[in-house]
Amino acid sequence: MKVRTAVGIILGLTGIGMFALGTVVMGRALDRNVVNEQMAQRVETSCRTHLARLTSSSGTAPASLGTPAGGARSMNFLPGGDIEIDFGEVKGDPRLALADATASLATCPTRRITEVCLGTSCSRQPTSQIRLVVRLSSVK
């Protein structure tokens, strides 16, 4: 057998092996993408669940959330995936209301605060009450 023939056979077999390994790597990358998508969906569901707990029907957050100013009053899902949280009237120290906003962000690691309004013009109809409204948008 000539050297050229032997080298050709070895290179051909090596090429087939490399193609097979490339297919395996591609398959694992696609599996990882599916797992990442599933994890992102679970995180978003957890985020919305915790925000719903933060926005309780009685207007006060459960003690387990540790929100010092009493929790959110309402939560709206806006077009584009943004979430607007209205913490209502700020009574006392406004830093406690900002702690509530931080607690809402801590429950949603895939979101960021894009807008914070702390003042009298935060609601649709401005009032004399100081209010806190926070908008969370997706990091993606």
DSSP file with accessible surface (Angstrom, degrees, kcal/mol):
  #  RESIDUE AA STRUCTURE BP1 BP2  ACC     N-H-->O    O-->H-N    N-H-->O    O-->H-N    TCO  KAPPA ALPHA  PHI   PSI    X-CA   Y-CA   Z-CA
    1    1 A M              0   0  183      0, 0.0     2,-0.1     0, 0.0     0, 0.0   0.000 360.0 360.0 360.0 133.8    0.0    0.0    0.0
    2    2 A K     >  -     0   0  158      1,-0.1     4,-2.0     4,-0.0     5,-0.2  -0.386 360.0-119.7 -75.2 157.4    1.3    3.4   -1.0
    3    3 A V  H  > S+     0   0  116      1,-0.2     4,-2.8     2,-0.2     5,-0.3   0.892 113.3  56.0 -62.8 -40.4    1.9    6.1    1.6
    4    4 A R  H  > S+     0   0  219      1,-0.2     4,-2.4     2,-0.2    -1,-0.2   0.909 107.4  48.4 -61.0 -41.1   -0.6    8.4   -0.2
    5    5 A T  H  > S+     0   0   70      2,-0.2     4,-2.3     1,-0.2    -1,-0.2   0.931 112.4  48.3 -65.6 -43.9   -3.3    5.8    0.0
    6    6 A A  H  X S+     0   0   34     -4,-2.0     4,-2.5     2,-0.2    -2,-0.2   0.926 113.1  47.4 -63.3 -44.3   -2.7    5.2    3.7
    7    7 A V  H  X S+     0   0   74     -4,-2.8     4,-2.9     1,-0.2     5,-0.2   0.913 111.2  52.2 -64.9 -39.7   -2.7    9.0    4.5
    8    8 A G  H  X S+     0   0   42     -4,-2.4     4,-2.3    -5,-0.3    -1,-0.2   0.915 110.3  47.4 -62.5 -42.0   -5.9    9.4    2.5
    9    9 A I  H  X S+     0   0   85     -4,-2.3     4,-2.6     2,-0.2     5,-0.2   0.935 113.1  48.5 -65.9 -44.2   -7.7    6.7    4.4
   10   10 A I  H  X S+     0   0  103     -4,-2.5     4,-2.5     1,-0.2    -2,-0.2   0.936 113.1  47.3 -62.3 -45.1   -6.5    8.1    7.7
   11   11 A L  H  X S+     0   0  116     -4,-2.9     4,-2.5     2,-0.2    -1,-0.2   0.900 111.7  51.0 -64.9 -38.7   -7.6   11.6    6.8
   12   12 A G  H  X S+     0   0   38     -4,-2.3     4,-2.1    -5,-0.2    -2,-0.2   0.934 112.5  45.1 -63.3 -46.6  -10.9   10.4    5.6
   13   13 A L  H  X S+     0   0  115     -4,-2.6     4,-2.3     1,-0.2    -2,-0.2   0.887 113.0  51.5 -64.9 -38.7  -11.6    8.5    8.8
   14   14 A T  H  X S+     0   0   70     -4,-2.5     4,-2.7    -5,-0.2    -2,-0.2   0.909 108.5  51.8 -64.1 -41.2  -10.5   11.4   10.8
   15   15 A G  H  X S+     0   0   40     -4,-2.5     4,-2.3     2,-0.2    -2,-0.2   0.911 109.4  49.2 -61.7 -42.1  -12.8   13.8    8.9
   16   16 A I  H  X S+     0   0  117     -4,-2.1     4,-2.3     2,-0.2    -1,-0.2   0.921 111.8  49.6 -63.9 -42.1  -15.8   11.5    9.6
   17   17 A G  H  X S+     0   0   35     -4,-2.3     4,-2.5     2,-0.2    -2,-0.2   0.917 110.9  49.0 -62.5 -42.5  -14.9   11.3   13.3
   18   18 A M  H  X S+     0   0  122     -4,-2.7     4,-2.5     2,-0.2    -1,-0.2   0.894 109.7  52.2 -65.0 -38.9  -14.6   15.1   13.5
   19   19 A F  H  X S+     0   0  158     -4,-2.3     4,-2.0    -5,-0.2    -1,-0.2   0.924 110.2  48.8 -62.3 -42.1  -18.0   15.5   11.7
   20   20 A A  H  X S+     0   0   52     -4,-2.3     4,-2.1     1,-0.2    -2,-0.2   0.922 111.6  48.8 -64.3 -43.7  -19.5   13.1   14.3
   21   21 A L  H  X S+     0   0  112     -4,-2.5     4,-2.5     1,-0.2    -1,-0.2   0.896 109.3  53.0 -63.9 -39.0  -18.0   15.0   17.2
   22   22 A G  H  X S+     0   0   41     -4,-2.5     4,-2.4     2,-0.2    -1,-0.2   0.890 107.8  51.3 -62.1 -38.9  -19.2   18.3   15.7
   23   23 A T  H  X S+     0   0   81     -4,-2.0     4,-2.4     2,-0.2    -2,-0.2   0.915 109.9  49.5 -64.5 -41.1  -22.8   16.9   15.5
   24   24 A V  H  X S+     0   0   80     -4,-2.1     4,-2.3     2,-0.2    -2,-0.2   0.933 111.4  48.4 -64.2 -44.8  -22.6   15.8   19.2
   25   25 A V  H  X S+     0   0   99     -4,-2.5     4,-2.2     1,-0.2    -2,-0.2   0.919 111.5  50.4 -62.8 -41.2  -21.4   19.3   20.2
   26   26 A M  H  X S+     0   0  120     -4,-2.4     4,-2.2     1,-0.2    -1,-0.2   0.919 109.4  51.3 -63.6 -41.8  -24.2   21.0   18.2
   27   27 A G  H  X S+     0   0   30     -4,-2.4     4,-2.2     1,-0.2    -1,-0.2   0.915 110.0  48.7 -62.7 -41.2  -26.8   18.7   19.8
   28   28 A R  H  X S+     0   0  181     -4,-2.3     4,-2.3     2,-0.2    -1,-0.2   0.880 109.4  52.7 -67.1 -36.8  -25.6   19.5   23.3
   29   29 A A  H  X S+     0   0   47     -4,-2.2     4,-2.0     2,-0.2    -1,-0.2   0.913 109.8  48.4 -64.6 -41.1  -25.6   23.3   22.5
   30   30 A L  H  X S+     0   0   97     -4,-2.2     4,-1.8     2,-0.2    -2,-0.2   0.901 110.7  51.2 -66.1 -38.8  -29.2   23.0   21.3
   31   31 A D  H  X S+     0   0  109     -4,-2.2     4,-2.3     1,-0.2    -2,-0.2   0.904 108.5  52.1 -62.2 -40.7  -30.1   21.1   24.5
   32   32 A R  H  X S+     0   0  143     -4,-2.3     4,-2.6     1,-0.2    -2,-0.2   0.892 106.4  53.6 -64.4 -37.9  -28.5   23.8   26.6
   33   33 A N  H  X S+     0   0   95     -4,-2.0     4,-2.2     2,-0.2    -1,-0.2   0.910 108.9  49.2 -62.9 -40.1  -30.6   26.4   24.8
   34   34 A V  H  X S+     0   0   78     -4,-1.8     4,-2.4     2,-0.2    -2,-0.2   0.928 111.3  49.1 -64.5 -43.8  -33.8   24.6   25.6
   35   35 A V  H  X S+     0   0   53     -4,-2.3     4,-2.5     1,-0.2    -2,-0.2   0.920 110.5  50.9 -62.8 -42.1  -32.7   24.2   29.3
   36   36 A N  H  X S+     0   0   76     -4,-2.6     4,-2.4     1,-0.2    -1,-0.2   0.895 110.0  49.9 -63.5 -39.5  -31.9   28.0   29.4
   37   37 A E  H  X S+     0   0  104     -4,-2.2     4,-2.1     2,-0.2    -1,-0.2   0.914 110.8  49.2 -64.7 -42.3  -35.3   28.8   28.0
   38   38 A Q  H  X S+     0   0   96     -4,-2.4     4,-2.2     2,-0.2    -2,-0.2   0.910 111.3  49.7 -64.0 -39.5  -37.1   26.6   30.5
   39   39 A M  H  X S+     0   0   89     -4,-2.5     4,-2.6     1,-0.2    -2,-0.2   0.915 109.0  51.9 -66.0 -40.9  -35.1   28.2   33.3
   40   40 A A  H  X S+     0   0   27     -4,-2.4     4,-2.3     1,-0.2    -1,-0.2   0.901 109.6  50.2 -62.9 -37.9  -36.0   31.7   32.1
   41   41 A Q  H  X S+     0   0  122     -4,-2.1     4,-2.4     2,-0.2    -1,-0.2   0.908 110.7  48.7 -66.8 -39.9  -39.7   30.8   32.0
   42   42 A R  H  X S+     0   0  148     -4,-2.2     4,-2.5     2,-0.2    -2,-0.2   0.908 111.4  49.9 -66.1 -39.9  -39.5   29.4   35.6
   43   43 A V  H  X S+     0   0   39     -4,-2.6     4,-2.6     2,-0.2    -2,-0.2   0.919 111.3  48.9 -64.6 -42.1  -37.7   32.6   36.8
   44   44 A E  H  X S+     0   0   39     -4,-2.3     4,-2.5     2,-0.2     5,-0.2   0.915 111.7  49.2 -64.7 -41.0  -40.4   34.8   35.1
   45   45 A T  H  X S+     0   0   89     -4,-2.4     4,-2.3     2,-0.2    -2,-0.2   0.928 112.4  48.1 -63.1 -42.9  -43.2   32.7   36.7
   46   46 A S  H  X S+     0   0   51     -4,-2.5     4,-2.7     2,-0.2     5,-0.2   0.909 110.5  52.7 -63.2 -40.8  -41.5   33.0   40.1
   47   47 A a  H  X S+     0   0    0     -4,-2.6     4,-2.6     1,-0.2     5,-0.2   0.946 111.3  44.8 -59.5 -49.9  -41.1   36.7   39.6
   48   48 A R  H  X S+     0   0   91     -4,-2.5     4,-2.2     1,-0.2    -1,-0.2   0.879 112.6  52.4 -66.1 -35.2  -44.8   37.2   38.8
   49   49 A T  H  X S+     0   0   74     -4,-2.3     4,-2.0    -5,-0.2    -2,-0.2   0.942 112.0  44.7 -65.0 -46.1  -45.8   35.0   41.7
   50   50 A H  H  X S+     0   0   58     -4,-2.7     4,-2.1     1,-0.2    -2,-0.2   0.883 112.9  51.0 -67.3 -37.2  -43.7   36.9   44.2
   51   51 A L  H  X S+     0   0    0     -4,-2.6     4,-2.0    -5,-0.2    -1,-0.2   0.883 108.2  52.8 -66.9 -35.1  -44.9   40.3   42.8
   52   52 A A  H  < S+     0   0   51     -4,-2.2    -2,-0.2     1,-0.2    -1,-0.2   0.897 109.6  48.7 -66.0 -36.9  -48.5   39.1   43.2
   53   53 A R  H  < S+     0   0   98     -4,-2.0     3,-0.3     1,-0.2    -2,-0.2   0.869 109.1  53.2 -67.4 -35.3  -47.8   38.2   46.8
   54   54 A L  H  < S+     0   0    5     -4,-2.1     2,-1.2     1,-0.3    18,-1.1   0.863 106.3  55.7 -66.4 -34.3  -46.2   41.7   47.2
   55   55 A T  S  < S+     0   0   27     -4,-2.0    -1,-0.3    16,-0.1    18,-0.1  -0.647  84.4 178.0 -96.9  76.7  -49.4   43.1   45.8
   56   56 A S    >   -     0   0   24     -2,-1.2     3,-1.1    16,-0.4    -3,-0.1  -0.383  39.9-116.7 -81.0 160.9  -51.8   41.6   48.3
   57   57 A S  T 3  S+     0   0  135      1,-0.3    -1,-0.1     2,-0.1     4,-0.1   0.789 113.0  55.7 -68.9 -26.9  -55.5   42.2   48.3
   58   58 A S  T 3  S-     0   0   90      2,-0.3    -1,-0.3     1,-0.0     3,-0.1   0.568 114.0-114.2 -84.4  -6.1  -55.5   43.9   51.7
   59   59 A G  S <  S+     0   0   14     -3,-1.1     2,-0.4     1,-0.3    -2,-0.1   0.522  85.9  97.0  88.3   4.2  -52.9   46.4   50.6
   60   60 A T  S    S-     0   0   80     13,-0.1    -2,-0.3    -5,-0.0    -1,-0.3  -0.980  72.2-122.1-127.6 143.4  -50.2   45.1   52.9
   61   61 A A        -     0   0   17      9,-1.1    -7,-0.1    -2,-0.4    -6,-0.1  -0.472  36.1 -97.9 -80.4 149.4  -47.4   42.7   52.1
   62   62 A P    >>  -     0   0   47      0, 0.0     3,-1.6     0, 0.0     4,-0.5  -0.335  32.8-116.9 -60.3 149.4  -47.0   39.4   53.9
   63   63 A A  G >4 S+     0   0  100      1,-0.3     3,-1.0     2,-0.2    -2,-0.1   0.785 109.8  70.5 -62.1 -24.7  -44.4   39.6   56.7
   64   64 A S  G 34 S+     0   0   90      1,-0.3    -1,-0.3     2,-0.1    -3,-0.0   0.743  92.6  57.4 -67.5 -21.6  -42.3   37.0   54.9
   65   65 A L  G <4 S-     0   0   37     -3,-1.6    -1,-0.3   -12,-0.1    -2,-0.2   0.722  96.0-143.8 -80.5 -22.0  -41.4   39.5   52.2
   66   66 A G    <<  +     0   0   56     -3,-1.0    -3,-0.1    -4,-0.5    -2,-0.1   0.852  36.0 162.9  66.9  34.3  -40.0   41.9   54.7
   67   67 A T    >   -     0   0   15     -5,-0.5     3,-1.2     1,-0.2    -1,-0.2  -0.784  26.0-158.0 -89.9 115.9  -41.2   45.1   53.0
   68   68 A P  T 3  S+     0   0   72      0, 0.0    -1,-0.2     0, 0.0    29,-0.1   0.797  84.3  53.0 -67.3 -31.2  -41.0   47.9   55.5
   69   69 A A  T 3  S-     0   0   42     27,-0.7    22,-0.2    26,-0.1    28,-0.1   0.418 121.2 -95.1 -91.6   5.0  -43.5   50.3   54.0
   70   70 A G    <   -     0   0   21     -3,-1.2    -9,-1.1    26,-0.1    27,-0.1   0.507  60.9 -90.3 104.1   1.4  -46.3   47.8   53.7
   71   71 A G        -     0   0    1    -11,-0.2   -16,-0.1   -16,-0.1     2,-0.1  -0.166  59.6 -42.3  90.0 178.2  -46.1   46.4   50.2
   72   72 A A        -     0   0    0    -18,-1.1   -16,-0.4   -21,-0.1    15,-0.3  -0.412  32.1-154.2 -85.8 158.9  -47.5   47.4   46.8
   73   73 A R  S    S+     0   0   96     13,-3.1     2,-0.3     1,-0.4    14,-0.2   0.767  74.6   1.4-100.4 -37.3  -51.1   48.5   46.1
   74   74 A S  E     -A   86   0A  41     12,-1.9    12,-2.8   -15,-0.1     2,-0.4  -0.992  54.0-155.4-152.1 157.5  -51.4   47.4   42.5
   75   75 A M  E     -A   85   0A  37     -2,-0.3     2,-0.4    10,-0.2    10,-0.2  -0.999  11.0-169.1-137.3 130.1  -49.5   45.8   39.7
   76   76 A N  E     -A   84   0A  66      8,-3.0     8,-3.1    -2,-0.4     2,-0.7  -0.973  17.6-140.9-122.2 136.5  -50.1   46.3   35.9
   77   77 A F  E     -A   83   0A 101     -2,-0.4     6,-0.2     6,-0.2     5,-0.1  -0.852  28.4-159.7 -94.5 116.8  -48.6   44.3   33.1
   78   78 A L    >   -     0   0   36      4,-2.8     3,-1.4    -2,-0.7     4,-0.3  -0.531  28.7 -83.2 -95.6 160.6  -47.9   46.8   30.3
   79   79 A P  T 3  S+     0   0  123      0, 0.0     3,-0.5     0, 0.0    -1,-0.1  -0.311 115.8  37.9 -59.0 144.1  -47.4   46.2   26.6
   80   80 A G  T 3  S-     0   0   81      1,-0.2    -2,-0.0    -3,-0.1    -3,-0.0   0.470 130.1 -77.0  90.8   1.2  -43.8   45.1   25.8
   81   81 A G  S <  S+     0   0   30     -3,-1.4    -1,-0.2     1,-0.3     2,-0.1   0.485  86.9 143.7  89.9   1.1  -43.6   43.0   28.9
   82   82 A D        -     0   0   37     -3,-0.5    -4,-2.8    -4,-0.3     2,-0.5  -0.407  38.8-146.7 -72.5 152.6  -43.0   45.8   31.4
   83   83 A I  E     -AB  77 136A   0     53,-2.7    53,-3.2    -6,-0.2     2,-0.5  -0.986   6.3-159.3-121.3 126.2  -44.5   45.6   34.9
   84   84 A E  E     -AB  76 135A  15     -8,-3.1    -8,-3.0    -2,-0.5     2,-0.5  -0.926   7.3-166.2-107.5 125.0  -45.7   48.7   36.7
   85   85 A I  E     -AB  75 134A   0     49,-3.4    49,-2.8    -2,-0.5     2,-0.7  -0.952   5.5-159.4-115.0 123.7  -46.0   48.5   40.4
   86   86 A D  E     -AB  74 133A  23    -12,-2.8   -13,-3.1    -2,-0.5   -12,-1.9  -0.904   7.0-173.6-103.7 115.3  -47.9   51.2   42.4
   87   87 A F  E     -     0   0A   9     45,-3.0    46,-0.1    -2,-0.7    -1,-0.1   0.459  33.6-143.8 -87.7  -2.0  -46.9   51.2   46.0
   88   88 A G  E     + B   0 132A   2     44,-0.6    44,-1.3   -14,-0.1    -1,-0.3  -0.291  53.3   2.7  76.9-157.8  -49.5   53.8   46.8
   89   89 A E  E     - B   0 131A  76     42,-0.2     2,-0.7    -3,-0.1    42,-0.3  -0.413  67.5-134.5 -70.2 134.4  -49.2   56.6   49.3
   90   90 A V        -     0   0   21     40,-3.6     2,-0.5    -2,-0.1    40,-0.3  -0.822  22.9-168.1 -90.8 115.6  -45.9   56.9   51.0
   91   91 A K        -     0   0  151     -2,-0.7     2,-0.3   -22,-0.2     5,-0.1  -0.916  54.6 -20.3-107.1 126.4  -46.4   57.4   54.7
   92   92 A G  S    S+     0   0   71     -2,-0.5    -2,-0.1     4,-0.0   -23,-0.0  -0.583 121.2  24.0  84.9-136.9  -43.5   58.5   56.8
   93   93 A D    >>  -     0   0   58     -2,-0.3     3,-1.3     1,-0.2     4,-0.7  -0.469  60.9-151.5 -73.5 120.5  -40.0   57.9   55.7
   94   94 A P  H 3> S+     0   0   55      0, 0.0     4,-1.9     0, 0.0     5,-0.2   0.737  91.5  72.4 -65.4 -18.7  -39.7   57.6   51.8
   95   95 A R  H 3> S+     0   0  178      1,-0.2     4,-1.7     2,-0.2     5,-0.1   0.845  91.7  57.1 -64.9 -30.2  -36.6   55.4   52.2
   96   96 A L  H <> S+     0   0   72     -3,-1.3     4,-1.6     2,-0.2   -27,-0.7   0.891 105.1  50.8 -66.6 -37.6  -39.0   52.6   53.4
   97   97 A A  H  X S+     0   0    4     -4,-0.7     4,-1.8     1,-0.2    -2,-0.2   0.899 108.4  51.7 -66.0 -38.3  -40.9   52.9   50.1
   98   98 A L  H  X S+     0   0   70     -4,-1.9     4,-2.2     1,-0.2    -1,-0.2   0.849 104.7  57.1 -67.6 -29.7  -37.7   52.7   48.2
   99   99 A A  H  X S+     0   0   37     -4,-1.7     4,-2.3     2,-0.2    -1,-0.2   0.889 104.6  52.5 -65.6 -36.8  -36.9   49.5   50.2
  100  100 A D  H  X S+     0   0    2     -4,-1.6     4,-2.2     2,-0.2    -2,-0.2   0.908 108.0  50.5 -62.6 -42.2  -40.2   48.1   48.9
  101  101 A A  H  X S+     0   0    4     -4,-1.8     4,-1.8     1,-0.2    -2,-0.2   0.911 110.4  49.6 -62.9 -39.0  -39.1   48.9   45.4
  102  102 A T  H  X S+     0   0   88     -4,-2.2     4,-2.5     1,-0.2    -2,-0.2   0.896 108.3  53.5 -66.0 -38.5  -35.8   47.1   46.0
  103  103 A A  H  X S+     0   0   26     -4,-2.3     4,-1.3     1,-0.2    -2,-0.2   0.899 107.4  51.3 -63.3 -38.1  -37.6   44.1   47.4
  104  104 A S  H  < S+     0   0    0     -4,-2.2     4,-0.4     1,-0.2    -1,-0.2   0.886 111.3  47.5 -67.2 -35.9  -39.7   44.0   44.2
  105  105 A L  H >< S+     0   0   54     -4,-1.8     3,-1.3     1,-0.2     6,-0.3   0.883 106.2  58.3 -70.7 -35.7  -36.5   44.0   42.1
  106  106 A A  H 3< S+     0   0   81     -4,-2.5    -1,-0.2     1,-0.3    -2,-0.2   0.803 101.6  55.5 -65.5 -27.0  -34.9   41.3   44.3
  107  107 A T  T 3< S+     0   0   30     -4,-1.3    -1,-0.3     1,-0.2   -57,-0.2   0.636 108.6  51.5 -79.1 -12.1  -37.8   39.0   43.5
  108  108 A a    X   +     0   0    0     -3,-1.3     3,-1.6    -4,-0.4    -1,-0.2  -0.747  58.7 171.8-127.3  84.0  -37.2   39.4   39.7
  109  109 A P  T 3  S+     0   0   97      0, 0.0    -1,-0.1     0, 0.0    -2,-0.1   0.705  79.4  59.1 -68.8 -15.5  -33.5   38.8   38.8
  110  110 A T  T 3  S+     0   0   43    -67,-0.1    29,-2.5   -70,-0.1    30,-0.4   0.294 101.1  68.8 -94.5  11.9  -34.3   38.9   35.1
  111  111 A R  E <   -C  138   0A  16     -3,-1.6     2,-0.3    -6,-0.3    27,-0.2  -0.832  61.8-156.8-126.0 163.7  -35.7   42.5   35.3
  112  112 A R  E     -C  137   0A 140     25,-2.5    25,-2.5    -2,-0.3     2,-0.6  -0.959  30.7-103.6-136.5 155.7  -34.3   45.9   36.0
  113  113 A I  E     +C  136   0A  57     -2,-0.3    23,-0.2    23,-0.2     3,-0.1  -0.700  39.6 168.9 -80.0 119.7  -35.9   49.1   37.3
  114  114 A T  E     +     0   0A  61     21,-2.6     2,-0.3    -2,-0.6    -1,-0.2   0.651  65.6  22.0-103.9 -20.7  -36.3   51.4   34.3
  115  115 A E  E     -C  135   0A  92     20,-1.3    20,-2.8     2,-0.0     2,-0.4  -0.977  56.7-178.7-151.5 133.5  -38.5   54.1   35.9
  116  116 A V  E     -C  134   0A  71     -2,-0.3     2,-0.5    18,-0.2    18,-0.2  -0.999   4.8-172.0-131.3 130.7  -39.1   55.2   39.5
  117  117 A b  E     +C  133   0A  37     16,-2.8    16,-2.4    -2,-0.4     2,-0.5  -0.982   8.9 171.0-124.1 119.5  -41.5   58.0   40.4
  118  118 A L  E     +C  132   0A  69     -2,-0.5     2,-0.3    14,-0.2    14,-0.2  -0.931  48.1  58.0-127.2 101.6  -41.6   59.2   44.0
  119  119 A G  E >  S-C  131   0A  21     12,-2.1    12,-2.9    -2,-0.5     3,-0.5  -0.990  96.6 -61.3 169.9-162.8  -43.7   62.3   44.4
  120  120 A T  T 3  S+     0   0   64     -2,-0.3     7,-1.5    10,-0.2     3,-0.3   0.570 119.1  57.0 -91.2 -10.5  -47.1   63.8   43.9
  121  121 A S  T 3  S+     0   0   85      5,-0.2    -1,-0.2     1,-0.2     9,-0.1   0.056  73.4 103.1-108.8  26.1  -47.4   63.4   40.1
  122  122 A b    <   +     0   0   17     -3,-0.5    -1,-0.2     5,-0.1     2,-0.1   0.751  69.0  65.9 -83.3 -24.4  -46.9   59.6   39.9
  123  123 A S  S    S-     0   0   27     -3,-0.3    10,-0.0     2,-0.1     8,-0.0  -0.411  96.4-102.5 -93.4 173.4  -50.5   58.6   39.3
  124  124 A R  S    S+     0   0  166      1,-0.2    -1,-0.1    -2,-0.1    -3,-0.0   0.871 118.7  40.8 -62.5 -37.2  -52.7   59.2   36.4
  125  125 A Q  S    S-     0   0  141      0, 0.0    -1,-0.2     0, 0.0    -2,-0.1  -0.934  96.8-129.2-112.2 107.6  -54.4   62.0   38.3
  126  126 A P        +     0   0   91      0, 0.0     2,-0.2     0, 0.0    -5,-0.2  -0.250  33.7 178.2 -57.5 139.0  -51.9   64.0   40.4
  127  127 A T        -     0   0   62     -7,-1.5     4,-0.1     2,-0.3    -5,-0.1  -0.719  44.6-102.7-129.2-178.1  -52.8   64.4   44.0
  128  128 A S  S    S+     0   0  115     -2,-0.2     2,-0.3     2,-0.1    -7,-0.1   0.535  91.0  99.6 -86.8  -5.3  -51.3   65.9   47.1
  129  129 A Q  S    S-     0   0   74     -9,-0.2     2,-0.5     1,-0.0    -2,-0.3  -0.584  78.1-122.9 -81.6 142.7  -50.2   62.5   48.3
  130  130 A I        -     0   0   84    -40,-0.3   -40,-3.6    -2,-0.3     2,-0.3  -0.744  40.2-177.5 -82.8 125.8  -46.6   61.4   47.8
  131  131 A R  E     -BC  89 119A  40    -12,-2.9   -12,-2.1    -2,-0.5     2,-0.4  -0.834  23.2-140.2-123.0 162.4  -46.7   58.1   45.9
  132  132 A L  E     +BC  88 118A   0    -44,-1.3   -45,-3.0    -2,-0.3   -44,-0.6  -0.993  20.4 175.2-126.0 124.1  -44.2   55.6   44.7
  133  133 A V  E     -BC  86 117A  10    -16,-2.4   -16,-2.8    -2,-0.4     2,-0.4  -0.999   7.4-170.6-128.4 129.4  -44.5   53.9   41.2
  134  134 A V  E     -BC  85 116A   0    -49,-2.8   -49,-3.4    -2,-0.4     2,-0.5  -0.956   9.0-156.2-122.3 138.6  -41.9   51.6   39.8
  135  135 A R  E     -BC  84 115A  66    -20,-2.8   -21,-2.6    -2,-0.4   -20,-1.3  -0.966   8.5-164.4-115.5 126.0  -41.6   50.2   36.3
  136  136 A L  E     -BC  83 113A   0    -53,-3.2   -53,-2.7    -2,-0.5     2,-0.3  -0.910   8.0-174.3-108.2 132.6  -39.6   46.9   35.8
  137  137 A S  E     - C   0 112A  10    -25,-2.5   -25,-2.5    -2,-0.5   -55,-0.1  -0.877  32.7 -90.6-123.1 162.6  -38.5   45.9   32.3
  138  138 A S  E     - C   0 111A  44     -2,-0.3   -27,-0.2   -27,-0.2   -56,-0.0  -0.361  22.3-139.3 -71.9 145.2  -36.9   42.7   31.1
  139  139 A V              0   0   86    -29,-2.5    -1,-0.1    -2,-0.1   -28,-0.1   0.827 360.0 360.0 -72.4 -30.1  -33.1   42.6   30.9
  140  140 A K              0   0  183    -30,-0.4    -2,-0.1     0, 0.0   -30,-0.0  -0.086 360.0 360.0 -58.9 360.0  -33.1   40.8   27.5
